[in-house]
């Protein structure tokens, strides 16, 4: 999955209570991570890229509206 700033990601498993997140920045050092915030605003938090790829996916077209 290609993750870049501005990407909207939704939880991969619908049973989870995680909210959709928007990627705000990608950092490569000291480890690859992204700064994400809940969709619609909120506090930014760091997440490892491997965790984003494992726990989130791109929304299916037509199923998530902004």
Short mmCIF file of the C-alpha atoms (twelve columns), coordinates in Angstrom:
data_MODEL
# 
_entry.id   MODEL 
# 
loop_
_atom_site.group_PDB 
_atom_site.id 
_atom_site.type_symbol 
_atom_site.label_atom_id 
_atom_site.label_alt_id 
_atom_site.label_comp_id 
_atom_site.label_asym_id 
_atom_site.label_seq_id 
_atom_site.Cartn_x 
_atom_site.Cartn_y 
_atom_site.Cartn_z 
_atom_site.pdbx_PDB_model_num 
ATOM 1  C CA . UNK A 1  0.000   0.000  0.000  1 
ATOM 2  C CA . UNK A 2  1.298   3.453  -0.831 1 
ATOM 3  C CA . UNK A 3  1.084   5.774  2.171  1 
ATOM 4  C CA . UNK A 4  1.760   9.470  1.690  1 
ATOM 5  C CA . UNK A 5  0.647   12.723 3.353  1 
ATOM 6  C CA . UNK A 6  -3.061  13.302 2.806  1 
ATOM 7  C CA . UNK A 7  -3.934  9.596  2.579  1 
ATOM 8  C CA . UNK A 8  -7.125  8.617  4.404  1 
ATOM 9  C CA . UNK A 9  -7.019  5.151  6.009  1 
ATOM 10 C CA . UNK A 10 -9.823  3.147  7.611  1 
ATOM 11 C CA . UNK A 11 -9.477  0.254  10.074 1 
ATOM 12 C CA . UNK A 12 -8.833  -3.063 8.318  1 
ATOM 13 C CA . UNK A 13 -11.182 -4.920 10.674 1 
ATOM 14 C CA . UNK A 14 -14.668 -3.495 11.084 1 
ATOM 15 C CA . UNK A 15 -15.042 -4.926 14.594 1 
ATOM 16 C CA . UNK A 16 -12.355 -2.582 15.913 1 
ATOM 17 C CA . UNK A 17 -13.359 0.739  17.416 1 
ATOM 18 C CA . UNK A 18 -10.512 2.580  15.678 1 
ATOM 19 C CA . UNK A 19 -11.525 5.690  13.776 1 
ATOM 20 C CA . UNK A 20 -10.383 6.544  10.255 1 
ATOM 21 C CA . UNK A 21 -7.095  8.448  10.273 1 
ATOM 22 C CA . UNK A 22 -5.471  10.905 7.908  1 
ATOM 23 C CA . UNK A 23 -1.721  10.777 7.322  1 
ATOM 24 C CA . UNK A 24 -0.221  14.213 7.933  1 
ATOM 25 C CA . UNK A 25 3.512   13.504 7.580  1 
ATOM 26 C CA . UNK A 26 5.957   10.680 6.872  1 
ATOM 27 C CA . UNK A 27 9.224   10.497 8.786  1 
ATOM 28 C CA . UNK A 28 12.073  8.102  7.967  1 
ATOM 29 C CA . UNK A 29 14.418  8.569  10.897 1 
ATOM 30 C CA . UNK A 30 15.160  7.037  13.344 1 
ATOM 31 C CA . UNK A 31 12.518  4.486  12.223 1 
ATOM 32 C CA . UNK A 32 9.891   4.765  9.455  1 
ATOM 33 C CA . UNK A 33 6.728   6.245  10.954 1 
ATOM 34 C CA . UNK A 34 3.818   8.482  10.055 1 
ATOM 35 C CA . UNK A 35 2.166   11.279 11.960 1 
ATOM 36 C CA . UNK A 36 -1.589  10.652 11.825 1 
ATOM 37 C CA . UNK A 37 -4.655  12.362 13.241 1 
ATOM 38 C CA . UNK A 38 -8.265  11.228 13.460 1 
ATOM 39 C CA . UNK A 39 -10.303 12.100 10.386 1 
ATOM 40 C CA . UNK A 40 -12.022 15.418 11.018 1 
ATOM 41 C CA . UNK A 41 -9.329  16.692 13.370 1 
ATOM 42 C CA . UNK A 42 -7.807  15.809 16.667 1 
ATOM 43 C CA . UNK A 43 -4.440  15.262 18.281 1 
ATOM 44 C CA . UNK A 44 -1.669  13.954 16.036 1 
ATOM 45 C CA . UNK A 45 0.127   10.806 17.072 1 
ATOM 46 C CA . UNK A 46 3.019   8.804  15.638 1 
ATOM 47 C CA . UNK A 47 2.401   5.323  14.196 1 
ATOM 48 C CA . UNK A 48 4.961   2.968  12.714 1 
ATOM 49 C CA . UNK A 49 4.428   2.458  8.988  1 
ATOM 50 C CA . UNK A 50 4.331   -1.324 9.441  1 
ATOM 51 C CA . UNK A 51 1.484   -0.924 11.976 1 
ATOM 52 C CA . UNK A 52 -0.454  1.312  9.584  1 
ATOM 53 C CA . UNK A 53 -0.041  -1.227 6.778  1 
ATOM 54 C CA . UNK A 54 -1.164  -4.054 9.076  1 
ATOM 55 C CA . UNK A 55 -4.082  -2.380 10.859 1 
ATOM 56 C CA . UNK A 56 -5.473  0.036  8.251  1 
ATOM 57 C CA . UNK A 57 -6.481  -0.055 4.592  1 
ATOM 58 C CA . UNK A 58 -7.541  2.383  1.898  1 
ATOM 59 C CA . UNK A 59 -11.314 2.919  1.891  1 
ATOM 60 C CA . UNK A 60 -13.307 1.133  -0.791 1 
ATOM 61 C CA . UNK A 61 -14.408 3.709  -3.393 1 
ATOM 62 C CA . UNK A 62 -17.928 4.941  -2.694 1 
ATOM 63 C CA . UNK A 63 -18.114 3.612  0.874  1 
ATOM 64 C CA . UNK A 64 -16.536 6.520  2.749  1 
ATOM 65 C CA . UNK A 65 -17.482 10.133 2.147  1 
ATOM 66 C CA . UNK A 66 -15.659 13.148 3.470  1 
# 
